[in-house]
Amino acid sequence: MHKTRHLFSGFSGYAKAVALLIVSLIAFATPGYAADPFAKNTSLNSTTSLLGAQDEFLPVAEAFKPDFQITREQLTLHWAIADKYYLYQERFKFKADQPVSLSPAYSMGKMKYDELFERETMVHYHEVTATFDISQIQHAFTLKAEYQGCADAGLCYPPQKITLLVDPAMLSVTEQSVTASTASTTPATINAPPSTTNTGWLFAMLLALLGGMILNLMPCVFPVLSIKVMSLAAADRSRLAVHGWVYTLGIVVCFVGFAIALILARKGGEAVGWGFQLQSPGLIAALTYLFFVMGLSMSGLIHFGGSLMGAGQQLTQKSGLSGSFFTGVLAAVVASPCTAPFMGAALGLALTQPALVCIAIFAALGFGMALPLLLLCYLPTLANRLPKPGAWMDNLKQVLAFPLYLSAIWLLWVYGRQTGVNGMASLCIGAVLITFGCWLQGRHAAGLWLWLRRLAIAASWIAALALIFQTPALNNQAQQQGRWQAYSPELLADLRSQGRPVFVNLTADWCLTCLANERIALDTPAVEAVFDALNVATIKGDWTNTDPKITELLQEYGRSGVPLYLWFPANHTGKGQILPQLLTKDLVIRTLKGENNL
């Protein structure tokens, strides 16, 4: 009788070892990993811990200073606004306690693009004046005013309320009280309309949840997800829910770990953003090795001996659950280059919020990614449609090895872009050494030959890991050629001072969305013809490796990662216009010609 082996029998032990290696590499690749999470942040003159909220912003009373004047004809409310702070015009509210008709006339403001809700809104910098005609009002009345503002750096204050006793006959205005929705200046939302003060982060969690679900459709996640579905087909139907929750736990723990690493690094003064883990050539190399060896194993070309399989049925169930957990971890690690279309704003908000809010948003992203498979485990109809284990699984397992090989090739290409041709060659040699060690592990030996085999296996694997750390990262910014100039703040400022139109493309080689946008839109003859016709200066910021200047530009526009596309029309003042994260030729051309109202 044909005996069916479990799809991952003998593989979970190795998966655990590689997963621990990945976690270690993430830790060492994270800037500021050794910082004390409870130390005072002296670089910002802050007395909060590294996991606390930011406090380098002005108190609300200093950021927005109200003043009042009255004549027999009009009442004037004036706010002096600190530099790099602004007030929303749409958030001014005025209400009198008596049936008094009051229609404010505002001083000149400017339109500002709101990145979270993708619309323009009127804001006021430096100062704003609201003027009321009171020539027909003879009696005293109480006026309640509400206003709200934000800082360009990303913090939005809660709504502020003042109550004024206005007496037109006596020409007096007396402020009765000043209250706020909350006493602190904790950020309520980032670059969002003030009407979402109390719900902005909840909306961001919803965006992250949806973005996580979309991640399951991305090509970099498919190989790992297909492996997990295969393992569910082989699992005990009565334990599907347990496997689903353990898989979910692996993803959520990994995303929360990313959030904590980002918080610690940023509080330590480092300029990092989402995708920072893939800016480490060491981690890229580890993932390349992992996908390559997983492919070899699923192809049946290498086998791991019984020593890795444990000692019987008692450990089989434990290995199955640990396999689910580490499959979730791996899925989360490789998912970061596949940023869903609306995840950028949510993650940008998260990284400027207090630590607990940031972690909650990242956890929602992870839960959203795990949700489709978790639902599969809980829907009996779908779960029962999973085919029974059988001989077909060995064939399908070998077919699924090929997406893993393709993933390894893609990661090898990214590593080559980060380190050069020599680095790519070194990684290929390392893959051969790891394969040699795996082959040796499957050979029978005894006595002296057993010890020689073990020594050779250890030497080959150690040499493969050593090759990772022998190749330095390249400066990708210095390699820009052709139409695109390498980004620098000085170059952007110089081109804008000349009055030239400028298009900025912030990208990375590990960002599949970025590469797709370049292929189908930015690098097409039609778009390049418009670039030439309008004399557009094109700038590319390559974030494949860590670059603090690019990170600062991302943070300026409320984004935590790439892609980011900015358009500065000729003689344009102020911030650039943000294009969507998914581009088409027509959208770019209409934007360049001024036919698109971003």
Secondary structure, 3 states (H helix, E strand, C coil): CCCCCCCCCCCHHHHHHHHHHHHHHHHHHCCCCCCCCCCCCHHHCCCCCCCCCCCCCCCHHHHEEEEEEECCCEEEEEEEECCCEEEEHHHCEEEECCCCCCCCEECCCEEEEECCCCEEEEEEECEEEEEEECCCCCCCEEEEEEECEEECCCCECCCEEEEEEEECCCCEEEEEEEEECCCCCCCCCCCCCHHHCCCHHHHHHHHHHHHHHHHCCCCCCHHHHHHHHHHHHHCCHHHHHHHHHHHHHHHHHHHHHHHHHHHHHHHCCCCCCCCHHHHCHHHHHHHHHHHHHHHHHHCCCCCCCHHHCCCCHHHHHHHHHHHHHHHHHHHHHHHCCCCCCCHHHHHHHHCCCCHHHHHHHHHHHHHHHHHHHHHHHHCHHHHHHCCCCCCHHHHHHHHCHHHHHHHHHHHHHHHHHHHCHHHHHHHHHHHHHHHHHHHHHCCCCCCHHHHHHHHHHHHHHHHHHHHHCCCCCCCHHHHCCCCCEECCHHHHHHHHHCCCCEEEEEECCCCHHHHHHHHHHHCCHHHHHHHHHCCCEEEEEECCCCCHHHHHHHHHCCCCCCCEEEEECCCCCCCCEECCCCCCHHHHHHHHCCCCCC
